[in-house]
Amino acid sequence: MPLLLIPSDGPSEQELAEIEAGLRASVVTDFLAAQRAGDRLAAFAAEHLAERIDQSTPDGPRLTDELDALRNLAA
């Protein structure tokens, strides 16, 4: 993930949205890579991170639901 410089007055709404989207995409990518490799520990780590993200953004879309859907597609 590239280094982002955040201005001293804080990030704008657009910058926050871009950071969140990048983080969410990274968790999904890590989860899929772990699933393909059969790495249960890495998959668990991605799921745990998704739960923490969901807790910090209760009004947003649930990342754990996205991972569950991906898990069901693979089954």
Biopython code that builds the backbone (N, CA, C, O; Angstrom):
import numpy as np
from Bio.PDB.StructureBuilder import StructureBuilder

atoms = [
    (1, "MET", "N", (0.861, -1.163, 0.000)),
    (1, "MET", "CA", (0.000, 0.000, 0.000)),
    (1, "MET", "C", (0.911, 1.231, 0.000)),
    (1, "MET", "O", (1.848, 1.294, 0.795)),
    (2, "PRO", "N", (0.657, 2.199, -0.867)),
    (2, "PRO", "CA", (1.518, 3.379, -0.926)),
    (2, "PRO", "C", (1.358, 4.251, 0.314)),
    (2, "PRO", "O", (0.305, 4.273, 0.951)),
    (3, "LEU", "N", (2.413, 4.956, 0.631)),
    (3, "LEU", "CA", (2.401, 5.868, 1.760)),
    (3, "LEU", "C", (1.586, 7.100, 1.409)),
    (3, "LEU", "O", (1.787, 7.703, 0.355)),
    (4, "LEU", "N", (0.666, 7.477, 2.289)),
    (4, "LEU", "CA", (-0.168, 8.654, 2.068)),
    (4, "LEU", "C", (0.182, 9.725, 3.079)),
    (4, "LEU", "O", (0.279, 9.451, 4.275)),
    (5, "LEU", "N", (0.369, 10.922, 2.610)),
    (5, "LEU", "CA", (0.592, 12.044, 3.507)),
    (5, "LEU", "C", (-0.740, 12.708, 3.790)),
    (5, "LEU", "O", (-1.456, 13.092, 2.866)),
    (6, "ILE", "N", (-1.073, 12.843, 5.056)),
    (6, "ILE", "CA", (-2.346, 13.431, 5.453)),
    (6, "ILE", "C", (-2.078, 14.850, 5.948)),
    (6, "ILE", "O", (-1.237, 15.052, 6.824)),
    (7, "PRO", "N", (-2.782, 15.828, 5.395)),
    (7, "PRO", "CA", (-2.556, 17.211, 5.823)),
    (7, "PRO", "C", (-2.851, 17.386, 7.312)),
    (7, "PRO", "O", (-3.598, 16.608, 7.905)),
    (8, "SER", "N", (-2.251, 18.421, 7.906)),
    (8, "SER", "CA", (-2.395, 18.636, 9.339)),
    (8, "SER", "C", (-3.837, 18.916, 9.761)),
    (8, "SER", "O", (-4.195, 18.687, 10.917)),
    (9, "ASP", "N", (-4.664, 19.406, 8.846)),
    (9, "ASP", "CA", (-6.062, 19.656, 9.201)),
    (9, "ASP", "C", (-6.915, 18.403, 9.055)),
    (9, "ASP", "O", (-8.136, 18.462, 9.196)),
    (10, "GLY", "N", (-6.282, 17.280, 8.775)),
    (10, "GLY", "CA", (-6.989, 16.010, 8.673)),
    (10, "GLY", "C", (-7.352, 15.682, 7.244)),
    (10, "GLY", "O", (-7.366, 16.551, 6.373)),
    (11, "PRO", "N", (-7.644, 14.422, 7.018)),
    (11, "PRO", "CA", (-8.002, 14.001, 5.668)),
    (11, "PRO", "C", (-9.410, 14.460, 5.290)),
    (11, "PRO", "O", (-10.286, 14.623, 6.141)),
    (12, "SER", "N", (-9.592, 14.659, 4.010)),
    (12, "SER", "CA", (-10.925, 15.012, 3.522)),
    (12, "SER", "C", (-11.795, 13.752, 3.483)),
    (12, "SER", "O", (-11.294, 12.638, 3.632)),
    (13, "GLU", "N", (-13.058, 13.935, 3.289)),
    (13, "GLU", "CA", (-13.974, 12.786, 3.184)),
    (13, "GLU", "C", (-13.559, 11.888, 2.018)),
    (13, "GLU", "O", (-13.604, 10.663, 2.127)),
    (14, "GLN", "N", (-13.160, 12.491, 0.918)),
    (14, "GLN", "CA", (-12.733, 11.727, -0.258)),
    (14, "GLN", "C", (-11.479, 10.911, 0.059)),
    (14, "GLN", "O", (-11.382, 9.742, -0.313)),
    (15, "GLU", "N", (-10.524, 11.533, 0.747)),
    (15, "GLU", "CA", (-9.303, 10.814, 1.105)),
    (15, "GLU", "C", (-9.600, 9.652, 2.046)),
    (15, "GLU", "O", (-9.038, 8.567, 1.894)),
    (16, "LEU", "N", (-10.473, 9.874, 3.008)),
    (16, "LEU", "CA", (-10.859, 8.797, 3.917)),
    (16, "LEU", "C", (-11.529, 7.651, 3.170)),
    (16, "LEU", "O", (-11.262, 6.482, 3.447)),
    (17, "ALA", "N", (-12.393, 7.987, 2.227)),
    (17, "ALA", "CA", (-13.082, 6.956, 1.437)),
    (17, "ALA", "C", (-12.079, 6.148, 0.616)),
    (17, "ALA", "O", (-12.209, 4.929, 0.503)),
    (18, "GLU", "N", (-11.080, 6.820, 0.044)),
    (18, "GLU", "CA", (-10.065, 6.124, -0.754)),
    (18, "GLU", "C", (-9.203, 5.220, 0.123)),
    (18, "GLU", "O", (-8.869, 4.104, -0.274)),
    (19, "ILE", "N", (-8.846, 5.697, 1.312)),
    (19, "ILE", "CA", (-8.050, 4.892, 2.236)),
    (19, "ILE", "C", (-8.838, 3.659, 2.661)),
    (19, "ILE", "O", (-8.307, 2.549, 2.669)),
    (20, "GLU", "N", (-10.100, 3.855, 3.011)),
    (20, "GLU", "CA", (-10.937, 2.731, 3.438)),
    (20, "GLU", "C", (-11.119, 1.720, 2.306)),
    (20, "GLU", "O", (-11.039, 0.513, 2.538)),
    (21, "ALA", "N", (-11.361, 2.196, 1.097)),
    (21, "ALA", "CA", (-11.539, 1.291, -0.037)),
    (21, "ALA", "C", (-10.271, 0.474, -0.285)),
    (21, "ALA", "O", (-10.343, -0.722, -0.567)),
    (22, "GLY", "N", (-9.125, 1.118, -0.181)),
    (22, "GLY", "CA", (-7.860, 0.409, -0.366)),
    (22, "GLY", "C", (-7.634, -0.645, 0.702)),
    (22, "GLY", "O", (-7.166, -1.744, 0.404)),
    (23, "LEU", "N", (-7.959, -0.321, 1.934)),
    (23, "LEU", "CA", (-7.801, -1.259, 3.031)),
    (23, "LEU", "C", (-8.738, -2.448, 2.865)),
    (23, "LEU", "O", (-8.336, -3.596, 3.053)),
    (24, "ARG", "N", (-9.980, -2.169, 2.515)),
    (24, "ARG", "CA", (-10.960, -3.240, 2.315)),
    (24, "ARG", "C", (-10.530, -4.165, 1.173)),
    (24, "ARG", "O", (-10.635, -5.387, 1.280)),
    (25, "ALA", "N", (-10.047, -3.570, 0.083)),
    (25, "ALA", "CA", (-9.581, -4.373, -1.060)),
    (25, "ALA", "C", (-8.392, -5.237, -0.660)),
    (25, "ALA", "O", (-8.272, -6.378, -1.104)),
    (26, "SER", "N", (-7.526, -4.703, 0.167)),
    (26, "SER", "CA", (-6.358, -5.452, 0.623)),
    (26, "SER", "C", (-6.776, -6.651, 1.471)),
    (26, "SER", "O", (-6.205, -7.733, 1.333)),
    (27, "VAL", "N", (-7.753, -6.473, 2.335)),
    (27, "VAL", "CA", (-8.229, -7.580, 3.173)),
    (27, "VAL", "C", (-8.858, -8.664, 2.297)),
    (27, "VAL", "O", (-8.616, -9.852, 2.510)),
    (28, "VAL", "N", (-9.659, -8.262, 1.318)),
    (28, "VAL", "CA", (-10.288, -9.241, 0.414)),
    (28, "VAL", "C", (-9.213, -9.988, -0.373)),
    (28, "VAL", "O", (-9.287, -11.208, -0.518)),
    (29, "THR", "N", (-8.214, -9.264, -0.883)),
    (29, "THR", "CA", (-7.127, -9.891, -1.641)),
    (29, "THR", "C", (-6.371, -10.893, -0.776)),
    (29, "THR", "O", (-6.076, -12.004, -1.218)),
    (30, "ASP", "N", (-6.057, -10.498, 0.461)),
    (30, "ASP", "CA", (-5.353, -11.404, 1.376)),
    (30, "ASP", "C", (-6.190, -12.636, 1.678)),
    (30, "ASP", "O", (-5.667, -13.748, 1.732)),
    (31, "PHE", "N", (-7.494, -12.440, 1.875)),
    (31, "PHE", "CA", (-8.385, -13.564, 2.163)),
    (31, "PHE", "C", (-8.424, -14.539, 0.990)),
    (31, "PHE", "O", (-8.318, -15.751, 1.181)),
    (32, "LEU", "N", (-8.575, -14.012, -0.217)),
    (32, "LEU", "CA", (-8.630, -14.879, -1.399)),
    (32, "LEU", "C", (-7.320, -15.627, -1.613)),
    (32, "LEU", "O", (-7.328, -16.808, -1.961)),
    (33, "ALA", "N", (-6.203, -14.949, -1.408)),
    (33, "ALA", "CA", (-4.896, -15.602, -1.551)),
    (33, "ALA", "C", (-4.741, -16.723, -0.521)),
    (33, "ALA", "O", (-4.217, -17.793, -0.832)),
    (34, "ALA", "N", (-5.197, -16.471, 0.698)),
    (34, "ALA", "CA", (-5.122, -17.490, 1.740)),
    (34, "ALA", "C", (-6.013, -18.678, 1.404)),
    (34, "ALA", "O", (-5.628, -19.827, 1.616)),
    (35, "GLN", "N", (-7.196, -18.403, 0.883)),
    (35, "GLN", "CA", (-8.109, -19.490, 0.499)),
    (35, "GLN", "C", (-7.494, -20.355, -0.603)),
    (35, "GLN", "O", (-7.548, -21.584, -0.541)),
    (36, "ARG", "N", (-6.911, -19.705, -1.606)),
    (36, "ARG", "CA", (-6.301, -20.451, -2.718)),
    (36, "ARG", "C", (-5.128, -21.296, -2.246)),
    (36, "ARG", "O", (-4.923, -22.413, -2.722)),
    (37, "ALA", "N", (-4.358, -20.755, -1.305)),
    (37, "ALA", "CA", (-3.172, -21.456, -0.815)),
    (37, "ALA", "C", (-3.496, -22.473, 0.275)),
    (37, "ALA", "O", (-2.636, -23.262, 0.667)),
    (38, "GLY", "N", (-4.729, -22.454, 0.760)),
    (38, "GLY", "CA", (-5.104, -23.348, 1.846)),
    (38, "GLY", "C", (-4.494, -22.938, 3.172)),
    (38, "GLY", "O", (-4.348, -23.763, 4.074)),
    (39, "ASP", "N", (-4.141, -21.680, 3.292)),
    (39, "ASP", "CA", (-3.515, -21.141, 4.508)),
    (39, "ASP", "C", (-4.611, -20.681, 5.464)),
    (39, "ASP", "O", (-5.097, -19.553, 5.373)),
    (40, "ARG", "N", (-4.989, -21.557, 6.369)),
    (40, "ARG", "CA", (-6.101, -21.266, 7.268)),
    (40, "ARG", "C", (-5.772, -20.145, 8.246)),
    (40, "ARG", "O", (-6.653, -19.372, 8.621)),
    (41, "LEU", "N", (-4.509, -20.050, 8.661)),
    (41, "LEU", "CA", (-4.124, -18.999, 9.597)),
    (41, "LEU", "C", (-4.230, -17.621, 8.940)),
    (41, "LEU", "O", (-4.730, -16.679, 9.556)),
    (42, "ALA", "N", (-3.768, -17.498, 7.705)),
    (42, "ALA", "CA", (-3.868, -16.217, 6.994)),
    (42, "ALA", "C", (-5.324, -15.863, 6.719)),
    (42, "ALA", "O", (-5.697, -14.692, 6.792)),
    (43, "ALA", "N", (-6.147, -16.849, 6.407)),
    (43, "ALA", "CA", (-7.573, -16.593, 6.187)),
    (43, "ALA", "C", (-8.219, -16.117, 7.480)),
    (43, "ALA", "O", (-9.035, -15.196, 7.472)),
    (44, "PHE", "N", (-7.849, -16.751, 8.596)),
    (44, "PHE", "CA", (-8.380, -16.330, 9.893)),
    (44, "PHE", "C", (-7.946, -14.905, 10.212)),
    (44, "PHE", "O", (-8.737, -14.114, 10.727)),
    (45, "ALA", "N", (-6.693, -14.574, 9.910)),
    (45, "ALA", "CA", (-6.196, -13.212, 10.168)),
    (45, "ALA", "C", (-6.987, -12.190, 9.358)),
    (45, "ALA", "O", (-7.338, -11.130, 9.875)),
    (46, "ALA", "N", (-7.271, -12.497, 8.096)),
    (46, "ALA", "CA", (-8.062, -11.586, 7.257)),
    (46, "ALA", "C", (-9.478, -11.447, 7.808)),
    (46, "ALA", "O", (-10.033, -10.349, 7.833)),
    (47, "GLU", "N", (-10.062, -12.562, 8.249)),
    (47, "GLU", "CA", (-11.407, -12.510, 8.829)),
    (47, "GLU", "C", (-11.418, -11.673, 10.103)),
    (47, "GLU", "O", (-12.347, -10.899, 10.335)),
    (48, "HIS", "N", (-10.387, -11.829, 10.925)),
    (48, "HIS", "CA", (-10.300, -11.052, 12.166)),
    (48, "HIS", "C", (-10.189, -9.559, 11.857)),
    (48, "HIS", "O", (-10.856, -8.738, 12.486)),
    (49, "LEU", "N", (-9.352, -9.217, 10.894)),
    (49, "LEU", "CA", (-9.210, -7.822, 10.507)),
    (49, "LEU", "C", (-10.529, -7.273, 9.957)),
    (49, "LEU", "O", (-10.893, -6.130, 10.233)),
    (50, "ALA", "N", (-11.237, -8.086, 9.184)),
    (50, "ALA", "CA", (-12.536, -7.666, 8.654)),
    (50, "ALA", "C", (-13.518, -7.379, 9.792)),
    (50, "ALA", "O", (-14.275, -6.410, 9.738)),
    (51, "GLU", "N", (-13.499, -8.229, 10.820)),
    (51, "GLU", "CA", (-14.378, -7.997, 11.973)),
    (51, "GLU", "C", (-14.039, -6.688, 12.670)),
    (51, "GLU", "O", (-14.935, -5.943, 13.068)),
    (52, "ARG", "N", (-12.755, -6.408, 12.816)),
    (52, "ARG", "CA", (-12.331, -5.160, 13.462)),
    (52, "ARG", "C", (-12.747, -3.945, 12.629)),
    (52, "ARG", "O", (-13.168, -2.927, 13.178)),
    (53, "ILE", "N", (-12.628, -4.056, 11.311)),
    (53, "ILE", "CA", (-13.054, -2.961, 10.426)),
    (53, "ILE", "C", (-14.555, -2.757, 10.557)),
    (53, "ILE", "O", (-15.022, -1.621, 10.641)),
    (54, "ASP", "N", (-15.315, -3.851, 10.574)),
    (54, "ASP", "CA", (-16.771, -3.751, 10.731)),
    (54, "ASP", "C", (-17.150, -3.092, 12.052)),
    (54, "ASP", "O", (-18.103, -2.316, 12.110)),
    (55, "GLN", "N", (-16.411, -3.396, 13.103)),
    (55, "GLN", "CA", (-16.685, -2.777, 14.402)),
    (55, "GLN", "C", (-16.413, -1.280, 14.373)),
    (55, "GLN", "O", (-17.110, -0.506, 15.029)),
    (56, "SER", "N", (-15.410, -0.874, 13.620)),
    (56, "SER", "CA", (-15.050, 0.552, 13.589)),
    (56, "SER", "C", (-15.921, 1.353, 12.630)),
    (56, "SER", "O", (-15.957, 2.581, 12.708)),
    (57, "THR", "N", (-16.617, 0.681, 11.737)),
    (57, "THR", "CA", (-17.504, 1.369, 10.789)),
    (57, "THR", "C", (-18.871, 0.686, 10.792)),
    (57, "THR", "O", (-19.232, 0.029, 9.815)),
    (58, "PRO", "N", (-19.635, 0.832, 11.873)),
    (58, "PRO", "CA", (-20.895, 0.105, 11.991)),
    (58, "PRO", "C", (-21.958, 0.509, 10.973)),
    (58, "PRO", "O", (-22.888, -0.255, 10.715)),
    (59, "ASP", "N", (-21.831, 1.689, 10.400)),
    (59, "ASP", "CA", (-22.842, 2.141, 9.440)),
    (59, "ASP", "C", (-22.509, 1.772, 7.997)),
    (59, "ASP", "O", (-23.339, 1.943, 7.104)),
    (60, "GLY", "N", (-21.309, 1.270, 7.768)),
    (60, "GLY", "CA", (-20.891, 0.963, 6.401)),
    (60, "GLY", "C", (-21.224, -0.458, 6.015)),
    (60, "GLY", "O", (-21.767, -1.213, 6.821)),
    (61, "PRO", "N", (-20.904, -0.830, 4.793)),
    (61, "PRO", "CA", (-21.123, -2.218, 4.361)),
    (61, "PRO", "C", (-20.223, -3.151, 5.165)),
    (61, "PRO", "O", (-19.089, -2.801, 5.492)),
    (62, "ARG", "N", (-20.724, -4.319, 5.477)),
    (62, "ARG", "CA", (-19.988, -5.260, 6.317)),
    (62, "ARG", "C", (-18.999, -6.069, 5.479)),
    (62, "ARG", "O", (-19.379, -6.790, 4.557)),
    (63, "LEU", "N", (-17.748, -5.928, 5.821)),
    (63, "LEU", "CA", (-16.689, -6.652, 5.124)),
    (63, "LEU", "C", (-16.771, -8.146, 5.415)),
    (63, "LEU", "O", (-16.442, -8.963, 4.555)),
    (64, "THR", "N", (-17.203, -8.507, 6.610)),
    (64, "THR", "CA", (-17.346, -9.929, 6.927)),
    (64, "THR", "C", (-18.397, -10.591, 6.036)),
    (64, "THR", "O", (-18.266, -11.766, 5.693)),
    (65, "ASP", "N", (-19.432, -9.847, 5.662)),
    (65, "ASP", "CA", (-20.431, -10.394, 4.733)),
    (65, "ASP", "C", (-19.819, -10.659, 3.365)),
    (65, "ASP", "O", (-20.134, -11.656, 2.715)),
    (66, "GLU", "N", (-18.941, -9.757, 2.932)),
    (66, "GLU", "CA", (-18.259, -9.947, 1.645)),
    (66, "GLU", "C", (-17.386, -11.204, 1.682)),
    (66, "GLU", "O", (-17.381, -11.991, 0.736)),
    (67, "LEU", "N", (-16.650, -11.386, 2.782)),
    (67, "LEU", "CA", (-15.799, -12.577, 2.898)),
    (67, "LEU", "C", (-16.641, -13.843, 2.962)),
    (67, "LEU", "O", (-16.267, -14.861, 2.379)),
    (68, "ASP", "N", (-17.768, -13.797, 3.661)),
    (68, "ASP", "CA", (-18.669, -14.956, 3.713)),
    (68, "ASP", "C", (-19.180, -15.315, 2.325)),
    (68, "ASP", "O", (-19.256, -16.491, 1.971)),
    (69, "ALA", "N", (-19.529, -14.304, 1.543)),
    (69, "ALA", "CA", (-20.007, -14.554, 0.178)),
    (69, "ALA", "C", (-18.903, -15.181, -0.670)),
    (69, "ALA", "O", (-19.166, -16.091, -1.456)),
    (70, "LEU", "N", (-17.683, -14.704, -0.516)),
    (70, "LEU", "CA", (-16.563, -15.272, -1.267)),
    (70, "LEU", "C", (-16.287, -16.709, -0.835)),
    (70, "LEU", "O", (-15.963, -17.558, -1.666)),
    (71, "ARG", "N", (-16.414, -16.980, 0.456)),
    (71, "ARG", "CA", (-16.209, -18.329, 0.959)),
    (71, "ARG", "C", (-17.267, -19.264, 0.379)),
    (71, "ARG", "O", (-16.956, -20.394, 0.004)),
    (72, "ASN", "N", (-18.508, -18.802, 0.302)),
    (72, "ASN", "CA", (-19.589, -19.634, -0.231)),
    (72, "ASN", "C", (-19.419, -19.877, -1.729)),
    (72, "ASN", "O", (-19.789, -20.943, -2.222)),
    (73, "LEU", "N", (-18.871, -18.920, -2.454)),
    (73, "LEU", "CA", (-18.608, -19.122, -3.879)),
    (73, "LEU", "C", (-17.550, -20.177, -4.100)),
    (73, "LEU", "O", (-17.624, -20.938, -5.065)),
    (74, "ALA", "N", (-16.569, -20.233, -3.221)),
    (74, "ALA", "CA", (-15.485, -21.189, -3.355)),
    (74, "ALA", "C", (-15.913, -22.602, -2.979)),
    (74, "ALA", "O", (-15.294, -23.576, -3.406)),
    (75, "ALA", "N", (-16.966, -22.713, -2.184)),
    (75, "ALA", "CA", (-17.409, -24.038, -1.710)),
    (75, "ALA", "C", (-18.156, -24.828, -2.739)),
    (75, "ALA", "O", (-18.580, -25.951, -2.468)),
]
sb = StructureBuilder()
sb.init_structure("model")
sb.init_model(0)
sb.init_chain("A")
sb.init_seg("    ")
for serial, (resi, resn, name, xyz) in enumerate(atoms, 1):
    if name == "N":
        sb.init_residue(resn, " ", resi, " ")
    sb.init_atom(name, np.array(xyz, "f"), 0.0, 1.0, " ", f" {name:<3s}", serial, name[0])
structure = sb.get_structure()
